[in-house]
Amino acid sequence: MTTSIIPTIQSYYTVKQQPQDNPPQYCTIQWRRNQLLVMPPGQVKQPYMPSLHQKHLLVECLKATPATLVRIDPKLGEARLQFWADACQAADLPIFLRIPSTDSQPKISSSLQGALKRLSNWLVALIFLIAFAPLILGLVSLMYLHSKGPIFSCQWHIGERGRLFKVIKFRTTVTSQKAFEEDAVYQNSLGDRKDKEELTVLGRWMRKYGLDNLPQLLNVLRGEMSLTGPRCWSLKDAVRLNFEAQRHLNRLPGIMGLWEVEAESDLLHLDSQIS
């Protein structure tokens, strides 16, 4: 059974009639089988909910709701998907894209072969991480000495069954106080952010040899990626895929698939896959 408003969220604060100066609601909240569904506005109307526009309010509501996970429609767009993903991360609640399923998809998690593959991926990733530890520590030291800002960059990507997770990479771009301020505004609201990349000297060298991807071994250890597999789509690209192409988002993505795509990024065109 589906209801239009989650009782826990609705009772968490006093629901007010939408004033003229408040932004319109961009989504419809529904509850189904312990899942919180976030969909584009439809025929079901709901009262004005401030938490849909303020991250800290949304985090508090998500912590109070009995939902075990959130499913969000990709039609809401990149900015709103990232807004919800950041809030769910802060509330320690998994979030998935509502993507079409496929009958031909193997149930890897329930098969012995899948369990063995995950175990082998984990062991190989651990061996690689230990083997490359001196190189990783050296890169961390160089970044600390020659490039101000965070060591790693984390961007939302789409994992198995449409689950959103952050791919870990070495930061290769220049950071500034202005960039930090713009990012803070973006993280706490639904404002648009203009991504401007300016590579550092070390970052350009790391990208040339693919060394910025070494931290992705941590994603393999966490079970979010595989060493080999289909392309790991970023959130930005995933929302532009058509209905049929989104079926591939159900599978566990691989590091090699992501590296191959990045190596050909200058020649890659998505026009044939974008609706």
C-alpha positions in Angstrom: 0.0 0.0 0.0 1.3 3.5 -0.9 0.7 6.7 1.0 1.5 10.2 -0.3 3.1 11.7 2.9 5.3 10.0 5.4 3.7 10.4 8.8 7.0 10.7 10.6 8.2 13.4 8.3 4.9 15.3 8.3 4.7 15.3 12.1 8.3 16.2 12.6 7.6 19.9 12.1 4.5 22.1 11.7 3.3 21.8 8.1 2.4 25.2 6.8 0.5 26.3 3.8 2.9 27.3 1.0 3.5 31.1 1.1 4.0 33.0 -2.1 7.7 33.5 -1.5 8.5 29.8 -1.0 9.7 27.7 -3.9 7.2 25.1 -5.3 7.6 21.5 -4.4 9.7 19.7 -6.9 8.8 16.1 -5.8 6.2 13.8 -4.3 7.1 11.8 -1.2 5.6 8.3 -0.9 6.0 5.4 1.5 6.0 1.8 0.3 7.2 -1.3 2.1 9.7 0.5 4.4 11.0 2.5 1.4 10.9 6.2 1.0 10.0 7.0 -2.7 11.0 10.4 -4.1 9.3 11.0 -7.4 8.5 14.0 -9.7 5.2 15.8 -8.8 2.1 14.0 -9.9 -1.6 14.0 -9.2 -1.1 13.4 -5.5 -0.6 16.7 -3.7 1.2 17.3 -0.5 1.5 20.3 1.9 4.5 22.6 1.8 7.6 20.8 3.4 10.6 23.0 4.2 12.9 20.0 4.5 12.7 19.4 0.7 14.8 22.5 0.3 17.0 22.6 3.3 19.6 19.9 3.8 19.9 20.0 7.6 16.1 19.7 7.9 16.0 16.8 5.5 18.7 15.0 7.4 16.8 15.3 10.7 13.6 14.0 9.0 15.5 11.1 7.4 16.9 10.1 10.8 13.4 10.1 12.3 11.7 8.2 9.6 11.4 4.4 9.9 12.4 3.9 6.3 15.3 1.5 5.7 16.3 3.0 2.3 15.4 5.8 -0.2 14.6 5.3 -3.9 14.7 8.4 -6.0 13.6 9.0 -9.6 16.4 10.0 -11.9 14.0 12.4 -13.7 14.5 14.9 -10.8 17.9 15.8 -12.2 21.5 15.8 -11.1 21.3 18.7 -8.6 18.3 17.3 -6.6 19.7 13.8 -6.8 23.0 14.9 -5.3 21.1 17.0 -2.7 19.2 13.9 -1.5 22.3 11.6 -1.8 24.3 14.0 0.5 21.4 14.1 3.0 21.0 10.3 3.0 24.7 9.9 3.6 24.6 12.3 6.6 21.5 10.3 7.9 23.3 7.0 7.3 20.5 5.8 5.0 21.2 4.0 1.7 19.8 5.7 -1.5 19.0 4.0 -4.8 18.0 5.3 -8.2 14.6 4.0 -9.4 15.8 2.3 -12.6 14.2 -0.4 -14.8 15.0 -4.0 -13.8 15.9 -6.7 -16.3 14.9 -10.4 -16.1 18.2 -11.5 -17.6 20.2 -9.9 -14.7 22.1 -12.7 -12.8 21.5 -12.8 -9.1 25.2 -12.5 -8.2 24.7 -11.9 -4.5 22.8 -15.2 -4.0 25.0 -17.5 -6.0 28.1 -19.4 -4.9 29.9 -18.2 -8.0 29.1 -14.6 -7.1 30.3 -15.1 -3.6 33.6 -16.5 -4.8 34.0 -13.6 -7.3 33.5 -11.1 -4.5 36.0 -12.8 -2.3 38.6 -13.0 -5.0 38.1 -9.3 -5.8 38.5 -8.4 -2.2 41.7 -10.5 -1.8 43.2 -9.2 -5.1 42.3 -5.6 -4.2 43.9 -6.0 -0.8 47.1 -7.4 -2.3 47.3 -4.5 -4.8 46.7 -2.0 -2.1 49.5 -3.4 0.0 51.8 -3.6 -3.1 51.1 0.0 -4.1 51.2 1.3 -0.6 54.6 3.0 -1.0 53.5 4.7 -4.2 50.2 5.8 -2.6 52.0 7.2 0.5 54.5 9.0 -1.8 51.6 10.6 -3.8 49.9 11.7 -0.6 53.2 13.3 0.6 53.7 15.2 -2.6 50.1 16.4 -2.6 50.4 17.5 1.0 53.6 19.5 0.2 52.7 21.0 -3.2 48.9 21.2 -3.4 46.6 22.8 -0.7 43.3 21.2 -0.1 41.9 17.7 0.5 43.9 14.7 -0.7 41.0 12.8 -2.1 38.0 13.7 -4.2 34.7 11.8 -3.9 32.0 11.9 -6.5 28.7 10.1 -6.6 28.5 7.1 -9.0 25.9 4.4 -9.6 26.6 1.0 -8.2 24.8 -2.4 -8.1 21.0 -2.3 -8.2 21.2 1.5 -8.7 22.7 2.2 -5.4 24.5 5.6 -5.1 28.0 5.5 -3.7 31.1 7.8 -3.8 34.1 6.8 -5.9 37.3 7.7 -4.2 40.1 9.2 -6.2 43.2 11.4 -5.7 42.3 15.1 -6.2 43.9 16.4 -9.4 42.4 19.9 -9.6 43.3 23.2 -8.0 41.2 24.2 -5.0 40.6 27.7 -3.7 38.6 29.4 -1.0 36.0 30.5 -3.5 35.6 26.9 -4.7 35.1 25.8 -1.1 32.4 28.5 -0.5 30.6 27.5 -3.7 30.7 23.9 -2.7 29.3 24.7 0.7 26.4 26.5 -0.8 25.7 23.7 -3.2 25.8 21.0 -0.5 23.2 22.8 1.6 20.8 23.9 -1.0 19.5 23.1 -4.5 21.6 25.8 -6.2 23.4 25.1 -9.4 27.2 24.8 -9.4 29.5 25.4 -12.3 32.3 22.9 -12.3 35.5 24.5 -13.5 38.5 22.2 -13.5 42.1 23.5 -13.4 44.6 20.6 -13.1 47.6 20.8 -10.9 51.0 19.8 -12.3 51.0 16.7 -10.1 47.3 16.0 -11.0 48.1 16.2 -14.7 50.8 13.7 -14.3 48.7 11.3 -12.2 45.9 11.5 -14.8 48.3 10.7 -17.6 49.3 7.4 -15.9 45.9 6.7 -14.2 47.5 7.0 -10.7 44.6 9.1 -9.5 42.4 6.0 -9.6 44.5 3.9 -7.2 42.2 4.8 -4.2 39.3 3.0 -6.0 40.8 -0.2 -4.6 39.1 0.9 -1.3 35.8 0.9 -3.2 36.4 -2.7 -4.1 37.2 -3.6 -0.5 33.9 -2.0 0.5 32.0 -4.1 -2.0 30.9 -1.1 -4.1 33.0 -2.0 -7.2 34.6 -5.0 -8.8 38.0 -5.1 -10.4 36.5 -5.9 -13.8 33.0 -5.2 -14.9 30.8 -2.7 -16.8 31.3 1.0 -16.8 30.8 2.8 -13.5 28.5 5.7 -14.5 28.8 9.0 -12.7 25.6 10.5 -11.4 25.9 13.3 -13.9 26.0 10.9 -16.9 23.5 8.4 -15.5 20.6 10.9 -15.4 21.1 11.5 -19.1 20.7 7.9 -20.1 17.6 6.7 -21.9 15.3 4.0 -20.5 17.0 1.1 -22.1 20.6 2.2 -21.2 19.6 2.6 -17.6 19.1 -1.2 -17.4 22.9 -1.6 -17.3 23.0 0.4 -14.0 21.8 -2.7 -12.2 25.1 -4.5 -12.5 28.1 -4.2 -10.2 30.5 -1.7 -11.9 34.2 -2.4 -12.4 37.4 -0.4 -12.0 38.8 -1.4 -15.4 35.6 -0.3 -17.1 35.9 3.1 -15.5 39.6 3.5 -16.3 39.0 2.6 -20.0 36.3 5.2 -20.2 38.4 7.9 -18.6 41.3 7.1 -20.9 39.0 7.8 -23.9 37.1 10.6 -22.3 38.3 13.1 -25.0 36.9 10.9 -27.7 33.7 9.7 -26.0 30.3 11.0 -27.2 27.2 10.1 -25.3 24.7 11.5 -27.9 23.7 8.0 -29.0 22.8 7.0 -25.5 21.1 10.2 -24.3 17.4 10.5 -24.7 
